[in-house]
Amino acid sequence: MAVAMMSFVGVGFSSSAQAGDIKDWQVKIVKLVAKKQVYPRAAMRKELEGRAKVRVNIDRSGAIVSHEIITPTGEEVFDKEIPKLIARINPLPTPPSALGDDQLSFVLPLSWVIR
């Protein structure tokens, strides 16, 4: 049984920052999440899958200051894994300097999919 853990970052900023810098930053986050995301063994044994959306708030350095599960997976094993994943990916890569806000917020979609 192959396991695919897919993570995509959807960042919605209304800023004049260069699109290329933002895209590079998003790619770094995607790679970090993919590297640190774990498929819980209990979920794998039961062949469970799940999708969630997490609002992540970071400071200028990329440190995660808070997070909120806005769409839970509906599977307790995955929902308990989300805070652990947030801890493992903290801090995130430093956001581009052109994104001038002191704190930034984005929605991080997470998927646990068995293939």
C-alpha positions, -999 to +999 in steps of 0.1 A: +000+000+000+015+033-011+009+064+009+007+099-006+007+129+017-001+160-003+001+195+011-008+226-008-005+261+005-031+287-005-020+321+005-043+350-002-024+383+002-035+416-014+000+430-017+022+445-043+049+419-034+065+402-064+046+371-073+078+351-079+090+357-043+056+347-029+055+316-051+091+306-040+080+310-004+049+289-009+070+261-025+093+262+005+063+257+028+049+229+007+082+211+008+086+216+046+051+203+053+055+173+030+088+164+047+073+167+083+038+154+077+032+119+092+005+094+084-006+081+117-002+043+120-036+038+134-051+056+104-030+036+080-041+003+096-077+013+092-071+027+058-085+061+068-081+092+048-087+128+057-086+164+046-084+195+067-079+232+065-058+251+091-056+288+094-019+296+103-008+330+117+029+338+116+051+367+125+077+384+103+104+358+111+081+329+101+074+317+136+039+303+140+021+323+166-012+305+164-033+281+143-069+272+141-084+241+125-112+256+104-122+224+086-115+192+107-109+159+090-137+142+109-113+115+119-099+120+155-066+104+147-058+130+120-073+160+140-050+151+169-020+149+144-026+185+132-012+203+163+018+180+162+025+188+126+022+225+133+048+221+160+071+201+137+070+228+109+075+257+133+091+280+123+082+283+087+105+299+061+108+337+065+081+354+044+093+377+016+101+412+029+077+427+004+049+413+025+051+441+049+026+430+076+040+422+111+017+392+111+005+371+082-023+346+080-030+319+054-050+287+051-030+255+049-049+226+033-037+192+045-045+158+030-038+123+041-045+100+012-038+063+007-029+054-029 
